[in-house]
Amino acid sequence: MKMHFCIPVSQQRLDRLGGRYVLYSVYLDGYLFCRVRYSQLHRWNEQLRRVFGNCLPPFPPKYYLAMTASMANERRDQLEQYLQNVTVDPNMLRSDVFVDFLKLIQLDTFSITTKTASLDIFLPDGRNIQVEILTSDTAERVLEVVSHKIGLCQELLGYFGLFLIQCCKEGKVSVMKKLVDFELPYVSLQSAKVEDCKVGLRKWYMDPSLDSVLMDSAAAVALIYMQAVQDMEKEWAKPTQVQRQKLEALQKEDNQTKFLELSQEVRHYGFLQLDPCTCDYPEPGCGAILSVGNNEISCCITLPDNQTQEIIFQMNRVKCWQVTFLGSLLDMDGPQRTLNQNLELRFQYNEDSRWQWFVIYTKQAFLLSSCLKKMISEKMVKLAAENPEMIEVPEQGKSKKIPHSTKPERLFLFSTKKQQD
């Protein structure tokens, strides 16, 4: 599946000899990832092509004459599409030529040198554990270091991930984004420029039944237990009064396994809750609280008369979705390094035998999109186990098989569009 790369803006710069070049601001999941020149990307594409041949997507051609404004915009859009398409191949994502270039460009963009550093990892129970890393270590490498420190076996790493998390006032926690494998957590933390931001460790699956896969690992059980307790305290998961009393008793006994078994029955257990946002249903401007998980998008909508309405969108009735950037960024040298103030996610949904679009305006649109992609990929894996006729579909850096009858293109569509002022 495509990654959320976009290039909302580019700037002309002068080099040391007085010549002009264009610097592209590349965003990943709505946060500034790097700034890069066309020539750098062109050399990178040539390196990739030497390794992977013609399976690469087309790269924007060179212009030997001065570019017009329309040509410059066209190249920016083509580079954006190239970055999205080149990340579809899991073999590409794991290659040294892919990862090493992106590591260097991240470090260079934010003027960070490779050195030893301490990084605090925020756990769901509120504790921090400190790990010694290199500033150039990828999220995949940092996760390995963390797992070794807490005793989590490498075979289970795919069920967990590193996230940028904002610890707000009054104990509230906001998940900003999941760090992708080739992202540098130390750099992303420094470059986010968000107050009270931390790198956190969380489970990364949307199907609560997958807890069962982890129950033989004491370290994994401890992690998902911490997160379950945190979700109950934050009211992301919503137990009944009877369930809450039983869970509190099990918590006092420190019976983590029984606690997690009972949690499976709790409404919204294992869901990720987004910050308050707005939507266009049943009318524009309605407030909404979204919880995502277990193949559904659950919306608690506040109507204009302050009444609330619960709406559940089932993922098997979602045809496609897209994230749209609604504004323009004018000063990329200033403090604004995120797109999250001008985002919407719209998805097409089958209701009463007709397709219609629903729009959600949220600064976590890219995170929501990642959750939707995750739910689809988990569903594909389940379908693969039920159907002997399969095709290969990449997911999370590995090859997954899905039935021929299930076409990924029909299930999802990702695009990022920009509306210029």
Protein Blocks (a to p, Z undefined) as FASTA:
>chain_A
ZZddddfbccddddfkopacddddddeehiafbdcdfklmmmmmmmmmmmnommbccddd
ddfbdcdfklmmmmmmmmmmmmmmmmmpmklmmpmklmmmmmmmmmmmnopacddddddd
ddfkopacdddddfkbcfklmmmmmmmmnopafklmmmgccddddddehhiacdfbdcdf
klcfklmmmmnopghiacddddddfblklmmmmmmpmklmmmmmmmmmmmmmnomaccdf
klmmmmmmmmmnopaklmmmmmmmpghihiacddddddfbfbehiacdddeeehiacddd
ddfkopacdddddfklcfbdcdddfbdcfblmbmblcfklmcccdddddeehiacddddd
dfklmmmmmmmmmmmmmmmmmmmmmpmbdcdddeehiacdddfklcfklmpccddddddZ
Z
